[in-house]
Amino acid sequence: SYDHNLFSLQIPNSYVTFNHPTISPHVAEASIDSVVKSLFSVVLSMEVTPIIRCSPDGEASLMIAKKLNDLIKEHISFSSSSSSSSSFPAYKRPVLVILDRTIDLSVMLQHTWTYEAMVYDLLDCGINRVKIPTENNDNENDNENISKNQTYDLDCDRDEFWREYKGEIFPKMAAAVDTQLKEAKAERNKFKQMQINDSKGEDLTNELISKTQGLKDFAKKLPELQKQIDQLSIHLEIASYIMTMIKERDLNLYVTLEEGFMSGNLSKSKLKEILQQNNKDTCDKLRLYLIYCLSSSSISKEDSLELERLINESFDNIPYKNSISYIKKKSLSLQSKMVKRNKPSNNSNSQPKKSKTNNFMSMIRDTVMGENLSNLAQAGVKMFKNQNASELPITKIVSSLMDNKADDSINKNYSYFDPKINNNNSNNIPRKTTQFQQAIVFTVGGGNYSEYQSLQDHAKNFDWKREIIYGSTELLSGVQFVDQLHQLGSLFESNS
C-alpha cells in the first residue's frame, strides 16, 4: 500500500484520457463513472459524508463532483429507508476537493529536493518498492560489467527512518542516515569489546557476572539493532545513488531555475545556456523548457524562434518532442486554468543562492559516500534550510477551502455540493461556516509526491490537528508525465 494519507486509482494514461481531443462520449462517460465509483468507495470506507468542492469551470472534476454528489445522496436515502447501518455518520464532515490536473502542470514537470519525491522521480519505483541499478563485474566470460537491479521495500509501517525522513530535503536526510548508521554500528561493536581481564578470585566472579548480564542484555537488543542497521544501510545506498544523479545531471541547477520560473523570475539567458550544453540530460532540459513555456504569459516572436532553434538542435533524438507542440498549442488555454503560485514571503529566499548552490555541488563532486557524507549533508542542510519555495497552487486552493472564510475568493467561487441536502443548485444551499479539520484532495489526470508532501507540510503548520488525504487517478514521475504530454501532442499533430 501507499502512505497512510495517500491513494491512487492506478488508471494508466489518465491525463491523456481526460484531455483527449477526439475521445468518444461513451469512453468519456465510462472514464468519469469509473472515478466516481472509486471515490464513492473511498468515502464509504472512511464512513464520512463529505462536502464536495470543485472549480466552477472545471472539466472532468465538475462532472465527477456532480455524479458523486448524486451517488452519495442515493446511498443516504437508501440507508435511511432501509434502516441500514451503513449510512454515513452526521458528525464527520470533511471537505472533498476534486481538481483537474490543468490547475498546475508545472509541478508535474519540476525537479525537487525532498527525499520521497526524489526517489519516485529519479528511480524505478512501484508501490513502496524501489529498484537501484548495480553493476556486477564477476562475469568470468568477459570483462564487461553486467547491469542488475537491487530491489528494496520502503514501508512506513516497518521502516522508522523512512517514516520520519521521507518528507525532508535530501541533505537533511543524508546527514541523518549517516549519523544514525554510525551510532548503530558503534553500539553493535560494543559486543566485540567485551573481554575478561586478568582478574582472580572474587573480582573474577564479579566481572563474569557483570559481563554475562551485559551479554544477556545485548542479546535481547541485537535483533532489533541489526534490523535498524539493515534499514539504514538501504537508505545509505539509495542516498549514494541519488547523490550520483545529482552530480551527473546537475539537478540542483534545475531545482533553482524551475522554482525561479514558477515564481515569476524568468531567466531566458540561463535557459539558453542550459539548452546549449550537450552534457545535460535531454529530458531534464525538456522539462525545464516546458516549465518556462507554462510560466511565460508572453514570449516574443524573436525569442520563440531562437528557443525553438535551440530546442531543435538539442532534441533531435528525444522520444517526447511532441510534448512541446502540445504545450505551445494549448499554452493560452492552459494558463487561463492554472492557478498562480504564491511567491515566498521573503523574496530574497525565493530560490537557492547561486554561490551556495555551486558550493554544494562542488562538495558533491569531491565527496565519496561514507566518511565525508555527514559533513556534506550538514552543509547542504545549512544552505537550504532557509530556502522558502513558492506555495503550490494545490496547497493554496486546499488551504482556502479548509479555512472556509466567507470573504475568500477561492472559497466563494468554487462549486459547493452537500449530499445531505436535496437542493441541486449548488449556489443556493446552506453552507458550512466553520473550518474543516479533514480534507480529501483528488486530482483528475495524475498527481505526484511533491504535491502530496506540500499538503502534508501544510497540515503540520497548525496548532490543532488538521488531516489531508491526497489521491489521484495515478501517481507519475516527471518523465512519465512528459510522455503523456507527448502522446497528446502527437494526437493534435495528426488531427491538424
VEXGUNU-167745 format. One record per residue (C-alpha): x, y, z; residue in one letter. Coordinates in pm, 1 decimal. Example, Ala and Ser with C-alpha at 12.3 -4.5 7.8 and 13.67 -1.06 7.14 Angstrom:
ATOM east north up pami
ATOM 1230.0 -450.0 780.0 A
ATOM 1367.0 -106.0 714.0 S
***
This chain:
ATOM east north up pami
ATOM 0.0 0.0 0.0 S
ATOM 97.1 367.0 -27.2 Y
ATOM 145.9 604.9 264.5 D
ATOM -147.7 623.1 504.9 H
ATOM -273.0 957.7 367.3 N
ATOM -211.9 872.2 2.7 L
ATOM -405.4 671.4 -254.1 F
ATOM -404.6 614.7 -629.5 S
ATOM -672.8 470.7 -855.6 L
ATOM -392.4 348.1 -1084.1 Q
ATOM -571.8 450.0 -1403.2 I
ATOM -299.0 446.0 -1670.1 P
ATOM -260.9 738.4 -1911.7 N
ATOM -523.9 933.2 -1719.9 S
ATOM -410.6 1279.8 -1833.2 Y
ATOM -437.3 1164.6 -2195.1 V
ATOM -778.6 1008.8 -2128.9 T
ATOM -929.4 1320.0 -1970.1 F
ATOM -775.8 1560.6 -2224.0 N
ATOM -807.2 1355.2 -2542.3 H
ATOM -911.7 1582.9 -2831.7 P
ATOM -1131.5 1323.1 -3006.0 T
ATOM -1248.5 1099.2 -2723.1 I
ATOM -1592.1 948.1 -2783.0 S
ATOM -1878.4 1044.0 -2546.9 P
ATOM -1915.3 679.3 -2445.2 H
ATOM -1549.3 642.9 -2343.1 V
ATOM -1553.7 981.1 -2166.8 A
ATOM -1860.8 890.4 -1962.8 E
ATOM -1719.0 548.6 -1874.9 A
ATOM -1396.7 712.6 -1752.5 S
ATOM -1593.5 960.3 -1540.7 I
ATOM -1811.5 684.7 -1393.6 D
ATOM -1504.9 477.6 -1305.1 S
ATOM -1359.2 763.4 -1099.9 V
ATOM -1694.2 837.0 -935.7 V
ATOM -1735.0 476.6 -820.8 K
ATOM -1379.8 468.5 -687.0 S
ATOM -1422.6 792.5 -490.5 L
ATOM -1752.4 665.5 -356.4 F
ATOM -1566.8 358.1 -229.2 S
ATOM -1313.5 587.5 -60.8 V
ATOM -1574.7 788.8 132.7 V
ATOM -1771.0 471.7 209.4 L
ATOM -1464.9 303.6 360.0 S
ATOM -1387.9 619.8 559.7 M
ATOM -1750.4 638.0 676.8 E
ATOM -1777.4 1009.7 607.5 V
ATOM -2023.0 1243.0 437.9 T
ATOM -1801.9 1498.7 261.9 P
ATOM -1879.1 1846.6 143.7 I
ATOM -1768.7 1836.8 -221.8 I
ATOM -1586.9 2131.7 -378.3 R
ATOM -1454.4 2182.2 -729.1 C
ATOM -1378.3 2462.1 -971.7 S
ATOM -1695.6 2609.9 -1127.2 P
ATOM -1534.9 2596.1 -1471.8 D
ATOM -1384.1 2253.2 -1409.1 G
ATOM -1399.7 1997.1 -1684.2 E
ATOM -1387.7 1636.8 -1564.0 A
ATOM -1377.4 1747.8 -1200.0 S
ATOM -1717.1 1920.0 -1220.1 L
ATOM -1884.8 1618.1 -1381.3 M
ATOM -1726.4 1386.7 -1123.2 I
ATOM -1839.3 1613.1 -837.2 A
ATOM -2199.8 1623.4 -960.8 K
ATOM -2224.0 1249.1 -1016.5 K
ATOM -2056.9 1166.6 -685.3 L
ATOM -2290.8 1404.4 -503.8 N
ATOM -2591.5 1225.5 -656.4 D
ATOM -2449.8 881.6 -574.7 L
ATOM -2391.9 968.9 -207.9 I
ATOM -2743.6 1116.2 -188.1 K
ATOM -2886.5 790.9 -319.1 E
ATOM -2687.5 596.9 -62.6 H
ATOM -2809.0 817.7 223.5 I
ATOM -3168.3 788.1 103.5 S
ATOM -3144.5 411.5 70.7 F
ATOM -2979.5 374.1 411.1 S
ATOM -3249.1 585.0 576.7 S
ATOM -3538.7 399.5 417.3 S
ATOM -3397.5 52.0 472.7 S
ATOM -3269.6 109.8 827.0 S
ATOM -2929.1 7.4 700.9 S
ATOM -2635.6 51.9 936.8 S
ATOM -2408.0 167.3 657.0 S
ATOM -2525.5 530.1 643.5 S
ATOM -2262.8 797.3 699.1 F
ATOM -2221.1 947.4 1047.8 P
ATOM -2355.3 1301.8 1056.2 A
ATOM -2072.2 1441.6 1265.8 Y
ATOM -1794.9 1354.0 1017.6 K
ATOM -1785.8 1625.1 753.2 R
ATOM -1454.9 1652.2 569.4 P
ATOM -1419.9 1856.6 252.6 V
ATOM -1357.5 1659.1 -66.7 L
ATOM -1170.4 1878.4 -315.2 V
ATOM -1175.3 1748.2 -673.7 I
ATOM -933.3 1922.8 -909.2 L
ATOM -843.3 1896.3 -1274.8 D
ATOM -475.1 1841.8 -1342.1 R
ATOM -473.5 2158.7 -1552.0 T
ATOM -471.2 2377.2 -1238.7 I
ATOM -93.7 2318.9 -1228.9 D
ATOM 109.6 2132.1 -1488.8 L
ATOM 445.1 2269.9 -1378.7 S
ATOM 450.4 2072.5 -1054.7 V
ATOM 430.0 1752.9 -1259.3 M
ATOM 744.2 1852.5 -1450.1 L
ATOM 963.6 2013.9 -1186.7 Q
ATOM 1258.4 1858.0 -1005.5 H
ATOM 1257.1 1860.4 -627.0 T
ATOM 1482.3 1830.0 -318.5 W
ATOM 1262.7 1625.5 -84.9 T
ATOM 1365.7 1263.2 -31.1 Y
ATOM 1047.8 1070.0 -117.8 E
ATOM 971.1 1286.3 -420.4 A
ATOM 1328.7 1240.6 -546.8 M
ATOM 1308.4 863.3 -502.5 V
ATOM 989.1 836.8 -706.1 Y
ATOM 1110.6 1083.0 -971.1 D
ATOM 1464.1 955.3 -1022.8 L
ATOM 1442.3 582.5 -955.1 L
ATOM 1246.3 290.1 -1093.5 D
ATOM 963.9 258.0 -841.4 C
ATOM 649.0 58.1 -784.6 G
ATOM 416.1 70.8 -486.8 I
ATOM 654.8 114.3 -191.7 N
ATOM 928.0 -63.0 -386.8 R
ATOM 1238.7 90.4 -545.3 V
ATOM 1499.2 -53.9 -781.8 K
ATOM 1859.0 70.3 -793.7 I
ATOM 2087.9 -24.6 -1083.4 P
ATOM 2404.2 -204.2 -974.7 T
ATOM 2699.9 -338.1 -1168.3 E
ATOM 2835.5 -689.6 -1136.6 N
ATOM 3177.9 -744.6 -1289.8 N
ATOM 3222.0 -1102.1 -1166.1 D
ATOM 3140.6 -1246.7 -1506.2 N
ATOM 3419.5 -1490.0 -1596.0 E
ATOM 3347.2 -1492.0 -1969.7 N
ATOM 3423.5 -1126.8 -2035.0 D
ATOM 3532.9 -812.5 -1859.8 N
ATOM 3213.8 -618.6 -1923.7 E
ATOM 3003.0 -514.9 -1628.4 N
ATOM 2655.5 -664.1 -1612.1 I
ATOM 2382.9 -421.6 -1509.5 S
ATOM 2143.5 -554.5 -1244.0 K
ATOM 1874.6 -406.9 -1021.8 N
ATOM 1874.3 -421.1 -643.9 Q
ATOM 1517.1 -403.1 -511.4 T
ATOM 1425.5 -251.2 -175.4 Y
ATOM 1092.2 -212.7 5.9 D
ATOM 1003.8 123.3 160.4 L
ATOM 722.3 84.3 410.8 D
ATOM 618.0 349.7 662.6 C
ATOM 483.5 86.4 899.7 D
ATOM 808.4 -113.1 918.0 R
ATOM 1077.8 143.3 838.2 D
ATOM 1106.3 409.5 1106.4 E
ATOM 1371.4 608.6 919.7 F
ATOM 1161.4 623.8 601.8 W
ATOM 857.1 730.1 802.8 R
ATOM 1047.1 1014.0 970.6 E
ATOM 1263.0 1145.4 685.8 Y
ATOM 1079.1 1078.3 358.1 K
ATOM 942.4 1432.1 357.9 G
ATOM 1271.1 1603.8 443.2 E
ATOM 1507.6 1771.6 199.5 I
ATOM 1775.5 1537.7 71.3 F
ATOM 2074.2 1694.3 257.4 P
ATOM 1894.7 1663.5 592.9 K
ATOM 1804.0 1302.3 520.9 M
ATOM 2161.8 1221.5 415.9 A
ATOM 2300.9 1372.8 736.2 A
ATOM 2056.8 1170.8 945.7 A
ATOM 2121.8 834.6 780.2 V
ATOM 2497.8 877.9 809.3 D
ATOM 2481.4 975.1 1177.7 T
ATOM 2230.6 708.4 1279.9 Q
ATOM 2413.5 431.5 1094.9 L
ATOM 2742.8 517.6 1265.7 K
ATOM 2572.2 522.0 1605.4 E
ATOM 2403.0 185.7 1546.7 A
ATOM 2727.3 22.0 1431.5 K
ATOM 2911.8 165.4 1730.6 A
ATOM 2650.1 12.8 1960.3 E
ATOM 2691.1 -324.4 1790.8 R
ATOM 3069.6 -306.3 1818.9 N
ATOM 3047.5 -281.4 2197.7 K
ATOM 2987.8 -656.6 2197.8 F
ATOM 3324.8 -717.2 2033.7 K
ATOM 3495.6 -510.3 2301.0 Q
ATOM 3365.6 -727.0 2585.3 M
ATOM 3657.9 -932.0 2719.7 Q
ATOM 3762.8 -1079.9 3051.8 I
ATOM 4057.1 -909.9 3223.0 N
ATOM 4325.8 -1091.9 3423.8 D
ATOM 4113.2 -1092.5 3737.7 S
ATOM 4118.9 -1355.7 4008.8 K
ATOM 3900.5 -1479.6 4288.9 G
ATOM 3605.8 -1263.7 4384.6 E
ATOM 3698.0 -994.8 4130.7 D
ATOM 3685.0 -1253.4 3852.4 L
ATOM 3345.7 -1378.9 3975.5 T
ATOM 3200.2 -1026.3 3982.9 N
ATOM 3340.0 -949.4 3638.7 E
ATOM 3194.4 -1269.5 3493.4 L
ATOM 2853.8 -1185.0 3641.7 I
ATOM 2872.7 -832.2 3500.9 S
ATOM 2984.4 -947.1 3154.8 K
ATOM 2722.4 -1221.0 3146.3 T
ATOM 2444.9 -976.9 3230.4 Q
ATOM 2577.7 -739.9 2965.8 G
ATOM 2575.2 -1018.4 2706.7 L
ATOM 2218.8 -1110.6 2800.7 K
ATOM 2103.5 -750.9 2762.5 D
ATOM 2286.5 -720.3 2432.3 F
ATOM 2140.8 -1047.1 2302.2 A
ATOM 1792.6 -902.9 2356.0 K
ATOM 1881.5 -583.1 2169.7 K
ATOM 2083.2 -740.4 1888.3 L
ATOM 1799.0 -846.1 1652.0 P
ATOM 1635.5 -502.6 1661.4 E
ATOM 1975.0 -331.6 1631.8 L
ATOM 2068.6 -541.0 1329.4 Q
ATOM 1730.9 -466.1 1170.4 K
ATOM 1795.0 -95.5 1221.0 Q
ATOM 2141.9 -124.2 1063.4 I
ATOM 1999.7 -311.5 764.3 D
ATOM 1731.3 -46.8 708.2 Q
ATOM 1975.4 240.7 742.7 L
ATOM 2215.7 68.5 502.6 S
ATOM 1938.1 60.0 242.7 I
ATOM 1882.1 433.2 277.5 H
ATOM 2257.2 494.7 259.4 L
ATOM 2269.6 306.7 -70.6 E
ATOM 1969.4 499.5 -204.8 I
ATOM 2131.7 825.4 -93.8 A
ATOM 2453.6 725.1 -266.5 S
ATOM 2275.4 662.6 -595.0 Y
ATOM 2076.0 987.2 -571.6 I
ATOM 2397.7 1173.7 -494.0 M
ATOM 2548.8 1033.2 -812.8 T
ATOM 2249.8 1150.5 -1014.7 M
ATOM 2264.9 1498.0 -860.0 I
ATOM 2627.6 1517.8 -964.0 K
ATOM 2585.9 1379.0 -1315.6 E
ATOM 2273.3 1576.6 -1403.3 R
ATOM 2328.3 1898.4 -1203.0 D
ATOM 1982.9 1856.4 -1053.8 L
ATOM 2035.0 2141.9 -810.3 N
ATOM 2055.7 2378.1 -1106.7 L
ATOM 1718.5 2263.4 -1238.7 Y
ATOM 1556.5 2294.7 -895.4 V
ATOM 1683.2 2652.5 -873.2 T
ATOM 1580.5 2761.1 -1222.4 L
ATOM 1241.9 2589.4 -1218.6 E
ATOM 1148.2 2741.9 -885.7 E
ATOM 1255.3 3079.2 -1024.2 G
ATOM 1046.0 3035.3 -1340.2 F
ATOM 736.6 2932.6 -1145.9 M
ATOM 781.0 3226.6 -907.0 S
ATOM 795.7 3471.6 -1197.3 G
ATOM 1173.3 3506.6 -1223.3 N
ATOM 1213.6 3414.0 -1590.3 L
ATOM 1579.2 3394.1 -1695.0 S
ATOM 1587.3 3343.9 -2071.0 K
ATOM 1966.1 3372.8 -2081.0 S
ATOM 2010.1 3092.9 -1826.8 K
ATOM 1759.3 2876.5 -2014.5 L
ATOM 1952.2 2929.5 -2339.5 K
ATOM 2276.3 2840.9 -2164.7 E
ATOM 2131.1 2510.9 -2040.4 I
ATOM 1979.9 2422.2 -2378.4 L
ATOM 2315.3 2475.4 -2548.9 Q
ATOM 2503.8 2237.1 -2318.8 Q
ATOM 2539.8 1893.6 -2474.8 N
ATOM 2636.0 1724.2 -2148.0 N
ATOM 2293.0 1779.6 -1989.4 K
ATOM 2026.1 1510.9 -1969.0 D
ATOM 1790.4 1569.8 -2260.5 T
ATOM 1469.6 1506.8 -2069.5 C
ATOM 1581.5 1733.1 -1784.3 D
ATOM 1628.0 2013.3 -2037.3 K
ATOM 1288.3 1941.1 -2189.5 L
ATOM 1114.6 1960.4 -1851.2 R
ATOM 1288.6 2292.4 -1780.7 L
ATOM 1181.8 2434.1 -2117.4 Y
ATOM 820.5 2322.8 -2075.4 L
ATOM 805.4 2489.9 -1732.9 I
ATOM 942.9 2807.7 -1891.6 Y
ATOM 668.3 2797.3 -2155.2 C
ATOM 398.9 2740.1 -1893.3 L
ATOM 534.0 3020.1 -1673.9 S
ATOM 566.1 3279.7 -1951.9 S
ATOM 246.8 3471.7 -2024.8 S
ATOM 400.1 3608.5 -2343.4 S
ATOM 711.2 3518.1 -2539.3 I
ATOM 819.6 3747.0 -2822.4 S
ATOM 834.3 3605.4 -3172.9 K
ATOM 1212.3 3655.7 -3182.4 E
ATOM 1265.2 3476.1 -2851.5 D
ATOM 1033.3 3196.1 -2956.8 S
ATOM 1220.5 3139.4 -3282.6 L
ATOM 1556.3 3143.1 -3103.8 E
ATOM 1445.7 2896.8 -2838.5 L
ATOM 1286.0 2672.3 -3099.4 E
ATOM 1615.4 2663.8 -3286.3 R
ATOM 1798.7 2556.3 -2970.9 L
ATOM 1526.9 2303.2 -2897.6 I
ATOM 1555.9 2150.8 -3244.5 N
ATOM 1933.5 2128.0 -3207.4 E
ATOM 1906.5 1971.4 -2862.9 S
ATOM 1614.2 1736.2 -2912.0 F
ATOM 1674.8 1563.7 -3244.1 D
ATOM 1651.0 1218.3 -3090.5 N
ATOM 1424.0 1281.6 -2793.9 I
ATOM 1121.5 1049.4 -2781.3 P
ATOM 898.2 1314.8 -2618.6 Y
ATOM 942.3 1604.6 -2859.9 K
ATOM 570.9 1640.7 -2934.9 N
ATOM 513.8 1744.0 -2573.4 S
ATOM 643.8 2084.1 -2686.4 I
ATOM 376.2 2101.1 -2957.4 S
ATOM 104.8 2025.4 -2702.6 Y
ATOM 219.6 2288.5 -2450.8 I
ATOM 265.4 2556.0 -2720.7 K
ATOM -71.6 2491.5 -2884.5 K
ATOM -253.4 2476.8 -2553.4 K
ATOM -48.0 2733.5 -2360.3 S
ATOM -309.0 3012.3 -2362.9 L
ATOM -597.9 2789.6 -2252.4 S
ATOM -375.7 2608.0 -2000.9 L
ATOM -251.3 2932.4 -1845.8 Q
ATOM -609.5 3054.1 -1805.8 S
ATOM -687.1 2743.0 -1597.7 K
ATOM -364.4 2726.7 -1399.4 M
ATOM -369.3 2876.7 -1050.8 V
ATOM -89.5 3124.4 -987.8 K
ATOM 167.4 3037.3 -725.6 R
ATOM 214.6 3246.3 -414.7 N
ATOM 564.1 3388.3 -406.3 K
ATOM 776.8 3321.8 -96.8 P
ATOM 720.2 3560.0 189.2 S
ATOM 1084.9 3664.2 173.4 N
ATOM 1181.1 3727.1 -187.5 N
ATOM 1549.4 3712.8 -106.9 S
ATOM 1497.7 3348.7 -19.1 N
ATOM 1275.5 3256.3 -312.8 S
ATOM 1540.7 3025.5 -451.1 Q
ATOM 1882.0 2891.9 -351.0 P
ATOM 2154.2 3147.8 -399.9 K
ATOM 2383.6 3073.5 -689.6 K
ATOM 2700.3 3078.5 -482.7 S
ATOM 2556.7 2844.7 -220.6 K
ATOM 2427.6 2601.7 -479.2 T
ATOM 2761.0 2597.5 -658.1 N
ATOM 2941.9 2534.6 -328.6 N
ATOM 2707.9 2245.7 -250.4 F
ATOM 2769.6 2092.5 -592.8 M
ATOM 3145.9 2134.0 -553.5 S
ATOM 3128.0 1932.3 -233.5 M
ATOM 2919.0 1664.7 -403.6 I
ATOM 3177.2 1627.7 -680.9 R
ATOM 3453.9 1583.8 -424.9 D
ATOM 3265.5 1350.3 -192.9 T
ATOM 3285.1 974.3 -173.2 V
ATOM 2988.0 825.1 6.2 M
ATOM 3073.8 728.9 360.7 G
ATOM 3322.4 918.7 570.4 E
ATOM 3252.0 1267.3 431.8 N
ATOM 2877.5 1225.6 378.4 L
ATOM 2780.3 1369.3 714.9 S
ATOM 2980.8 1688.5 665.6 N
ATOM 2849.2 1726.0 312.2 L
ATOM 2488.4 1670.1 410.3 A
ATOM 2506.9 1903.4 710.4 Q
ATOM 2648.2 2173.1 484.0 A
ATOM 2360.5 2108.8 244.8 G
ATOM 2107.7 2148.6 526.4 V
ATOM 2267.2 2478.2 627.2 K
ATOM 2248.9 2603.9 269.0 M
ATOM 1889.6 2506.9 200.4 F
ATOM 1712.5 2521.5 535.8 K
ATOM 1615.1 2886.4 487.0 N
ATOM 1506.7 2849.5 125.8 Q
ATOM 1130.6 2902.2 100.1 N
ATOM 980.1 2757.7 -213.9 A
ATOM 667.9 2917.1 -355.4 S
ATOM 340.7 2772.7 -232.9 E
ATOM 198.1 2515.4 -472.1 L
ATOM -138.3 2602.8 -630.0 P
ATOM -299.8 2288.8 -489.6 I
ATOM -192.1 2386.4 -137.7 T
ATOM -323.9 2738.4 -187.3 K
ATOM -662.8 2604.1 -300.8 I
ATOM -694.7 2343.2 -26.0 V
ATOM -589.5 2591.5 240.3 S
ATOM -860.2 2835.9 131.5 S
ATOM -1130.4 2568.9 117.4 L
ATOM -1037.4 2423.8 457.4 M
ATOM -1023.0 2769.1 618.9 D
ATOM -1370.1 2823.9 469.2 N
ATOM -1367.2 3201.9 509.1 K
ATOM -1668.2 3376.0 358.8 A
ATOM -1464.4 3657.3 203.2 D
ATOM -1200.0 3430.8 42.8 D
ATOM -1220.9 3449.2 -338.1 S
ATOM -1142.1 3080.5 -395.2 I
ATOM -1391.3 2969.1 -131.7 N
ATOM -1662.8 3194.7 -278.5 K
ATOM -1609.1 3087.4 -638.1 N
ATOM -1565.9 2711.0 -605.4 Y
ATOM -1875.7 2498.9 -660.9 S
ATOM -2028.9 2360.5 -340.8 Y
ATOM -2215.9 2029.8 -313.2 F
ATOM -2367.3 1884.7 4.1 D
ATOM -2505.3 1531.5 -42.0 P
ATOM -2714.1 1569.7 274.3 K
ATOM -2920.4 1849.6 115.1 I
ATOM -3165.6 1774.4 -164.7 N
ATOM -3135.4 2111.2 -340.6 N
ATOM -2946.0 2052.0 -666.3 N
ATOM -2846.3 2416.5 -710.7 N
ATOM -2500.9 2440.3 -553.8 S
ATOM -2524.4 2819.5 -529.7 N
ATOM -2840.5 2825.1 -318.8 N
ATOM -2781.6 2572.7 -42.6 I
ATOM -2685.8 2645.5 318.4 P
ATOM -2310.3 2626.5 363.3 R
ATOM -2093.9 2504.2 646.6 K
ATOM -1941.7 2812.0 811.6 T
ATOM -1669.8 2661.0 1029.4 T
ATOM -1324.5 2537.9 933.4 Q
ATOM -1262.0 2184.0 814.9 F
ATOM -1034.3 1958.4 1017.0 Q
ATOM -1003.5 1698.7 742.7 Q
ATOM -972.4 1717.8 363.7 A
ATOM -964.5 1460.5 86.7 I
ATOM -787.7 1608.1 -215.2 V
ATOM -818.9 1435.4 -550.3 F
ATOM -658.0 1528.9 -882.8 T
ATOM -801.0 1410.1 -1215.2 V
ATOM -523.2 1341.6 -1463.3 G
ATOM -231.6 1246.6 -1241.2 G
ATOM -54.8 1354.5 -925.2 G
ATOM 287.3 1325.4 -766.3 N
ATOM 475.8 1317.4 -438.1 Y
ATOM 566.9 1686.6 -448.9 S
ATOM 200.4 1782.6 -416.7 E
ATOM 143.6 1515.6 -154.9 Y
ATOM 435.0 1637.6 55.4 Q
ATOM 332.7 2001.8 19.9 S
ATOM -12.6 1920.7 155.7 L
ATOM 130.1 1715.6 444.6 Q
ATOM 364.2 2002.4 535.8 D
ATOM 69.9 2242.8 525.9 H
ATOM -130.3 2019.3 760.8 A
ATOM 152.5 2028.3 1016.1 K
ATOM 152.1 2408.7 1034.7 N
ATOM -149.1 2428.9 1265.0 F
ATOM -178.4 2413.4 1642.7 D
ATOM -484.7 2191.3 1608.7 W
ATOM -485.7 1862.1 1424.3 K
ATOM -552.7 1901.4 1051.7 R
ATOM -550.4 1593.8 827.7 E
ATOM -517.6 1599.5 448.5 I
ATOM -554.8 1284.7 239.6 I
ATOM -420.0 1308.2 -115.5 Y
ATOM -523.5 1091.2 -407.1 G
ATOM -514.6 1090.4 -784.2 S
ATOM -608.0 888.9 -1087.9 T
ATOM -239.9 784.3 -1093.9 E
ATOM 95.0 888.3 -944.4 L
ATOM 353.9 991.4 -1203.7 L
ATOM 720.2 1080.1 -1229.9 S
ATOM 825.1 1382.1 -1436.2 G
ATOM 927.2 1167.4 -1732.2 V
ATOM 601.3 969.7 -1723.5 Q
ATOM 400.9 1292.3 -1736.7 F
ATOM 612.7 1427.0 -2023.7 V
ATOM 532.5 1106.1 -2210.7 D
ATOM 159.1 1175.0 -2175.3 Q
ATOM 206.3 1533.1 -2297.6 L
ATOM 395.0 1387.4 -2593.9 H
ATOM 107.2 1149.8 -2670.8 Q
ATOM -139.6 1437.9 -2669.9 L
ATOM 95.0 1644.0 -2886.5 G
ATOM 108.1 1359.1 -3137.4 S
ATOM -271.9 1341.6 -3139.4 L
ATOM -300.3 1714.1 -3204.8 F
ATOM -42.4 1688.3 -3482.8 E
ATOM -227.7 1402.2 -3652.4 S
ATOM -563.4 1582.5 -3627.3 N
ATOM -438.8 1918.8 -3753.1 S
***
